[in-house]
Amino acid sequence: MTFKVAIIGRPNVGKSTLFNRLVGKKLALVDDTPGVTRDRRVHAAKLYDLHFDVIDTAGFEDAGASTLPGRMRAQTEIAIREADLIFFTVDAKSGLLPDDRAFAEVVRRSGKPVVLVANKAEARGAQGGMLEAWELGLGEPIPVSAEHGQGLPDLRDAVIAALGEERAFGEDDEDDEEIAASEVLIGEDIADPDAEEAPAYDDTKPMRIAVVGRPNAGKSTLINALIGEERLLTGPEAGITRDSISVDWDWRGRRIKLFDTAGMRRKAKIHEKLEVMSVQDGLRAIRFAEIVIIVLDATIPFEKQDLQIADLIIREGRAPVIAFNKWDLIDNPQELLAELREKTERLLPQARGMQAVTVSAETGRGLDRLMDSVIKTHKVWNSRVSTGRLNRWLEGILAHHPPPAVAGRRLKIKYVTQAKTRPPGFVVSCSRPDAMPQSYVRYLTNSLRDAFDMPGVPIRMALRTSDNPFAGRAKKR
């Protein structure tokens, strides 16, 4: 069985840098500003031959429970309770501060094994800070440089000494095949385009869902309501979430990975480097997701930024679902619902028929309907139509509304086939792809969407021409 390590310490001692070093990827945002990390993040990590889960936490701060730093501290205390081993991290460069001593007492009271990590040990004058760290009474400080990867062999030995060899090298019970299955989720092409029967939808496959929206729309509250625990930091302040945090969840026996993202403001309003990094992290989460839940504040829906976020998701080929949150604050629900449905169709024609659900993350209303809409959209996003059915549909389209003539020459469409799913992608073989009007391509897309019941997902339509075997040959007399 694997073990869990929580990285604890005051702000700006390099906890997220150490986390990134252990997981081997730049997952956590890192900046010189203290207090960048707010939510706790869990990921699989490796330290030479040791395999474990590591938890990145917010910096310990002494503040009231109702304040934002106080709520961040509560999340860190949960991480301490979950962990089997604690990396108490101090800054060897700046030496001990009063907060280090206060929080060392909190860690000592937890009764968990502790490894004292003296980070930034490569800096000039760090030796004095390391010697000071002995005063904490947590054992020998291990000098490391998380940024440069120095001191990791000593850290490995300290982990084994703290846990014992049997615990440190225990067998991992995770099913490798299940993990591998989640890696094959993005962009599955079709194996046999000529098969008449479409493969059945597999409702046991893991699924990735990103939750996006403007700041303070209720994204973190929605995820907490779905999973039934206060996993993510929430509050009345806008812009609490900074990192894209992934949460594993089991819904009706299906493994789901939920990604909470930072609120996305208009580009003109973003000036701070940290907010730019947060938005980029959110965009990365969208690219790796399959379904994207766009959370709109029902009291101020469809602002320009909401439409831009939805357009970005559709261009990325992800499957969108709209959640009108804060529905408990609406006085005239029936009138507003009709208005919102009309606006959804009119303002987002790129994915006609998009699923839109009213929810209240605060009261838990509408969450089952939201997940039903997610599954329905995911099925459409994975759907496939056989080549035979497509070409029978094409015959009717060409008879009813043939492509127009361009420059006096008629355009010919020969056949259509589906090249990929996730999202559905179709190839149309025609005589002059560059001359085909975009209006006719849109007509084909919308007709195909209606004929094969593919609402609410982006559809890719690529035009190709077959090679002319006689092209380039001189005419024989």
C-alpha positions in Angstrom: 0.0 0.0 0.0 1.3 3.5 -0.9 1.7 6.2 1.7 0.8 9.9 1.7 3.2 12.8 2.3 1.9 16.3 3.2 4.3 19.3 2.6 3.7 21.8 5.4 5.2 25.1 6.2 4.7 28.9 6.3 4.1 30.8 3.1 7.0 31.2 0.5 9.3 28.5 1.8 9.1 26.5 -1.5 6.4 23.9 -0.8 5.0 24.0 -4.3 8.5 23.9 -5.9 9.2 20.8 -3.9 5.8 19.3 -4.9 6.6 19.9 -8.6 10.0 18.3 -8.1 8.6 15.2 -6.5 5.7 14.7 -9.1 8.1 15.4 -12.0 5.8 18.1 -13.6 5.1 21.8 -13.2 1.6 21.2 -11.9 1.5 23.7 -9.0 1.8 27.4 -9.7 5.1 28.9 -8.4 5.8 32.6 -7.9 7.8 34.8 -5.5 4.6 36.2 -4.1 3.8 34.6 -0.7 0.5 32.7 -0.5 0.1 31.6 -4.1 -1.2 28.1 -3.2 -4.6 28.1 -1.5 -6.2 24.7 -2.1 -4.6 21.4 -1.3 -3.5 19.3 -4.3 -2.8 15.6 -4.3 -0.7 13.8 -6.9 1.3 10.6 -7.4 5.0 11.2 -6.7 8.3 9.4 -7.0 11.6 9.8 -5.1 14.1 7.4 -6.7 12.7 4.0 -5.8 9.9 5.3 -3.4 6.4 5.7 -4.8 3.8 7.7 -2.8 1.1 10.4 -3.0 2.2 13.9 -2.1 -0.1 16.7 -0.9 0.7 20.4 -1.6 -0.8 22.7 0.9 -1.3 26.4 1.5 1.1 28.2 3.8 0.3 28.1 7.5 -0.9 31.5 8.7 -2.2 32.5 12.1 -5.6 34.1 11.4 -9.3 33.9 12.4 -11.3 30.9 11.2 -13.7 33.0 9.2 -11.0 34.8 7.2 -9.6 33.5 3.9 -6.1 32.6 5.5 -8.1 30.9 8.3 -10.0 28.8 5.8 -6.8 28.0 4.0 -5.3 26.8 7.3 -8.3 24.5 7.9 -7.6 22.8 4.5 -3.9 22.4 5.6 -5.0 20.8 8.9 -7.1 18.3 6.9 -4.0 17.4 4.8 -2.1 16.8 8.1 -4.8 14.4 9.3 -4.8 12.5 5.9 -1.0 12.2 5.7 1.1 9.3 6.9 4.3 11.5 6.9 4.9 15.2 7.1 7.6 17.2 5.3 7.8 20.3 7.6 9.5 22.8 5.2 11.6 25.8 6.4 13.5 28.4 4.5 17.3 27.8 5.3 18.1 31.1 3.5 16.0 33.3 5.8 16.3 31.2 8.9 13.5 30.5 11.5 10.6 32.9 12.0 8.2 32.9 14.9 5.5 31.3 12.7 7.9 28.3 12.0 8.1 27.6 15.8 4.3 28.0 16.3 3.5 25.6 13.4 6.2 23.1 14.4 4.2 22.7 17.6 1.0 22.0 15.6 2.8 19.3 13.6 4.3 17.8 16.7 0.9 17.5 18.4 -0.4 15.6 15.3 1.7 12.7 16.3 2.6 11.9 12.7 6.2 11.1 11.6 8.0 14.2 10.5 10.9 14.9 8.1 12.3 18.4 8.6 13.2 19.8 5.2 15.5 22.8 5.0 14.8 24.2 1.5 16.8 26.8 -0.5 20.0 25.2 1.0 22.0 26.2 -2.1 21.8 29.9 -1.2 24.7 31.8 0.4 24.4 31.9 4.1 21.9 29.0 4.3 24.2 27.1 6.7 23.1 29.4 9.6 19.4 28.8 8.9 20.0 25.1 8.8 21.6 25.1 12.2 18.7 27.2 13.6 16.3 24.5 12.4 17.6 22.2 15.1 15.8 24.4 17.6 12.4 23.1 16.4 13.0 19.7 18.0 11.9 17.8 14.9 15.1 16.0 14.3 17.9 16.6 11.9 17.1 19.1 9.1 17.6 17.7 5.6 19.3 20.3 3.3 17.6 20.4 -0.1 17.2 22.7 -3.1 13.8 22.0 -4.6 14.5 24.4 -7.4 17.8 22.7 -8.5 17.0 19.1 -7.4 19.8 19.0 -4.8 19.7 16.9 -1.6 17.1 14.4 -2.8 19.1 11.3 -1.9 19.3 12.4 1.7 15.5 13.2 1.6 14.9 9.6 0.4 17.0 8.1 3.3 15.1 10.3 5.8 11.7 9.1 4.5 12.8 5.4 4.9 14.2 6.2 8.4 10.9 7.9 9.4 8.5 5.2 8.1 10.6 2.1 8.2 11.6 0.0 5.1 8.5 -2.2 5.1 6.1 0.8 5.1 8.2 2.9 2.7 8.6 0.1 0.1 5.1 -1.4 0.5 3.3 -2.7 -2.6 1.0 -0.3 -4.4 -2.5 -1.8 -4.6 -3.6 0.5 -7.4 -4.8 -1.2 -10.5 -2.3 -0.2 -13.2 -4.7 -1.2 -16.0 -7.4 1.2 -14.7 -4.8 4.1 -14.7 -3.7 3.2 -18.2 -7.4 3.2 -19.3 -7.7 6.9 -18.3 -4.7 7.8 -20.5 -6.5 6.7 -23.7 -9.4 9.1 -23.2 -8.5 11.9 -25.6 -9.0 11.8 -29.4 -9.9 8.2 -30.2 -10.0 7.6 -33.9 -12.3 5.1 -35.4 -10.8 1.7 -36.2 -13.2 0.6 -38.9 -14.9 3.5 -40.8 -16.9 1.0 -43.0 -18.5 -0.9 -40.2 -22.3 -0.6 -40.3 -22.9 -1.0 -36.5 -21.5 1.8 -34.3 -19.8 0.5 -31.1 -21.8 0.7 -27.9 -21.1 3.5 -25.5 -18.9 2.3 -22.6 -20.3 3.8 -19.4 -17.5 2.3 -17.3 -14.7 4.4 -18.8 -13.2 7.1 -16.5 -14.2 10.6 -17.5 -12.6 14.0 -17.2 -14.7 17.1 -16.4 -13.4 20.7 -16.2 -15.5 23.3 -14.4 -15.0 26.8 -15.8 -16.5 30.3 -15.7 -16.0 33.9 -14.5 -14.8 34.6 -11.0 -17.3 34.1 -8.2 -19.8 32.1 -10.4 -19.7 29.2 -7.8 -17.4 26.7 -9.5 -15.6 25.4 -6.3 -19.0 25.4 -4.4 -20.5 23.3 -7.2 -17.7 20.7 -7.1 -18.0 20.5 -3.3 -21.7 20.0 -3.6 -21.2 17.2 -6.2 -18.7 15.2 -4.2 -20.4 15.9 -0.9 -17.5 17.3 1.1 -15.7 20.7 1.6 -12.8 19.6 -0.5 -12.1 23.0 -2.2 -11.7 26.5 -0.6 -14.8 28.6 -1.1 -16.1 32.0 0.1 -17.7 35.3 -0.9 -14.3 36.7 -2.2 -13.9 36.6 -6.0 -10.8 34.8 -7.4 -10.1 32.4 -4.5 -9.1 29.5 -6.7 -5.7 29.9 -8.4 -4.4 26.5 -9.4 -6.4 24.0 -11.4 -7.2 21.4 -8.8 -8.2 17.9 -9.8 -10.5 15.9 -7.5 -11.2 12.2 -7.9 -14.9 11.2 -7.6 -17.0 8.1 -8.0 -20.5 8.7 -9.4 -22.8 5.8 -9.7 -19.8 3.4 -10.0 -18.0 5.5 -12.6 -14.6 7.1 -12.0 -14.6 10.8 -12.7 -11.8 13.4 -12.4 -13.2 16.9 -11.7 -10.9 19.9 -12.5 -11.7 23.1 -10.6 -10.2 26.1 -12.5 -9.5 29.8 -11.7 -12.1 32.3 -12.7 -11.4 33.8 -16.2 -11.8 37.5 -16.5 -11.6 39.6 -19.7 -8.0 39.7 -21.0 -7.9 43.5 -20.8 -8.6 43.3 -17.0 -5.7 40.9 -16.3 -2.5 42.7 -15.3 -0.9 40.6 -12.6 1.5 37.8 -13.6 -0.1 35.4 -11.1 -3.6 35.8 -12.6 -2.1 35.2 -16.1 -0.6 32.0 -14.9 -3.9 30.9 -13.2 -5.8 31.5 -16.5 -3.2 29.6 -18.5 -3.5 26.7 -16.0 -7.3 26.8 -16.5 -6.9 26.7 -20.3 -4.7 23.6 -19.9 -7.4 21.9 -17.9 -9.9 22.6 -20.7 -7.6 21.0 -23.3 -7.2 17.8 -21.2 -10.9 17.6 -20.3 -13.7 15.7 -22.2 -16.7 17.5 -20.8 -16.5 21.2 -19.8 -19.2 22.5 -17.4 -19.6 26.3 -18.0 -20.9 27.8 -14.7 -22.9 31.0 -15.3 -24.2 33.2 -12.5 -28.0 33.1 -13.2 -28.4 36.6 -11.8 -26.0 38.0 -14.5 -25.8 35.4 -17.3 -24.4 35.6 -20.8 -21.9 38.4 -20.3 -19.4 38.9 -23.1 -16.8 36.9 -21.2 -19.2 33.9 -20.8 -19.6 33.7 -24.5 -15.9 33.9 -25.2 -15.3 31.1 -22.7 -17.9 28.9 -24.5 -16.5 29.8 -27.9 -13.0 28.7 -26.7 -14.3 25.4 -25.4 -16.1 24.7 -28.7 -13.0 25.6 -30.8 -10.9 23.2 -28.6 -13.4 20.5 -29.5 -14.5 19.8 -25.9 -18.1 19.0 -25.1 -19.8 21.9 -23.3 -22.7 21.8 -20.7 -24.1 25.0 -19.2 -24.9 25.2 -15.5 -27.0 28.2 -14.5 -25.9 28.5 -10.9 -27.5 30.5 -8.0 -31.0 29.5 -9.2 -32.2 29.8 -5.5 -31.8 33.6 -5.8 -34.2 33.9 -8.8 -37.6 35.3 -8.1 -39.3 34.5 -11.5 -37.8 31.1 -12.5 -40.2 30.2 -15.2 -39.9 33.4 -17.2 -36.1 33.6 -16.8 -35.7 29.9 -17.8 -37.5 30.5 -21.1 -35.4 33.6 -21.8 -32.2 31.7 -21.0 -33.0 28.8 -23.3 -33.7 31.3 -26.1 -30.5 33.1 -25.5 -28.5 29.9 -25.4 -29.7 28.9 -28.9 -29.3 32.4 -30.3 -25.9 33.3 -28.8 -24.2 29.9 -29.1 -25.1 28.6 -32.6 -21.7 26.8 -32.9 -23.0 23.9 -30.8 -26.7 24.0 -31.4 -28.8 22.1 -28.9 -26.3 22.6 -26.1 -27.5 21.1 -22.7 -28.3 23.8 -20.2 -29.4 23.0 -16.6 -30.4 25.2 -13.7 -28.6 24.4 -10.4 -28.0 25.7 -7.0 -24.6 24.6 -5.6 -25.5 26.2 -2.3 -28.7 24.0 -1.7 -27.7 21.0 -3.9 -30.7 21.5 -6.2 -30.4 20.2 -9.8 -27.1 18.3 -9.5 -28.5 15.0 -10.6 -30.0 16.6 -13.7 -26.6 18.3 -14.4 -24.8 14.9 -14.3 -27.5 13.3 -16.5 -26.9 16.1 -19.1 -23.1 15.6 -18.8 -23.5 11.8 -19.6 -25.9 12.6 -22.4 -23.5 15.1 -24.0 -20.6 12.7 -23.5 -22.4 10.0 -25.4 -23.0 12.4 -28.3 -19.4 13.5 -28.2 -18.3 9.8 -28.6 -21.0 8.9 -31.2 -20.2 7.4 -34.5 -22.2 7.1 -37.7 -21.4 4.3 -40.3 -20.3 5.3 -43.8 -23.3 3.6 -45.4 -25.8 5.7 -43.3 -23.9 8.9 -44.0 -23.9 8.4 -47.7 -27.6 7.5 -47.8 -28.2 10.8 -45.9 -25.9 12.7 -48.4 -28.0 11.4 -51.4 -31.1 13.0 -50.0 -29.3 16.2 -49.2 -27.8 16.5 -52.7 -31.2 15.8 -54.3 -32.9 18.4 -52.1 -30.3 21.1 -52.0 -27.2 20.5 -54.2 -24.1 22.7 -53.8 -24.1 25.9 -55.8 -22.1 26.6 -59.0 -19.0 28.8 -58.4 -17.6 30.8 -61.4 -20.0 28.9 -63.7 -18.7 25.5 -62.7 -20.8 23.1 -60.6 -19.3 21.7 -57.4 -19.5 17.9 -57.0 -19.7 16.1 -53.7 -18.7 12.4 -54.0 -19.1 10.9 -50.6 -18.8 11.5 -46.9 -17.3 9.4 -44.1 -16.6 9.9 -40.3 -12.9 10.0 -39.6 -12.9 10.4 -35.8 -14.9 10.8 -32.7 -14.3 13.0 -29.6 -15.5 15.4 -31.2 -17.2 13.8 -34.3 -15.1 14.6 -37.3 -16.3 14.0 -40.9 -14.4 14.1 -44.3 -16.3 15.2 -47.4 -14.8 14.3 -50.7 -15.6 17.0 -53.3 -14.3 18.4 -56.6 -13.0 21.8 -55.4 -12.7 22.2 -51.6 -11.3 25.7 -51.8 -14.3 27.0 -53.8 -17.0 25.4 -51.5 -18.9 28.3 -49.8 -18.8 28.2 -46.0 -22.6 28.7 -45.9 -23.0 25.3 -47.6 -20.6 23.7 -45.2 -22.7 25.1 -42.3 -25.8 23.7 -44.0 -24.2 20.2 -44.2 -23.1 20.4 -40.5 -26.6 21.5 -39.3 -28.4 18.9 -41.4 -26.1 16.2 -40.2 -26.6 17.3 -36.6 -30.4 17.0 -37.0 -30.4 13.8 -39.0 -28.2 11.8 -36.6 -29.2 13.5 -33.3 -25.9 15.1 -32.4 -27.0 18.2 -30.3 -24.7 20.4 -28.3 -21.3 19.2 -29.4 -18.8 20.7 -31.9 -18.8 18.9 -35.3 -15.7 19.0 -37.5 -16.2 19.0 -41.3 -13.1 18.7 -43.5 -13.2 19.0 -47.3 -10.9 16.9 -49.4 -10.4 16.2 -53.1 -9.3 12.9 -54.6 -6.1 12.9 -56.5 -6.4 13.1 -60.3 -4.3 10.3 -61.9 -4.0 12.3 -65.1 -3.0 15.6 -63.6 0.3 17.0 -65.1 0.3 14.8 -68.2 0.6 16.4 -71.6 -2.4 15.9 -73.9 -1.6 13.4 -76.6 -2.4 14.3 -80.2 
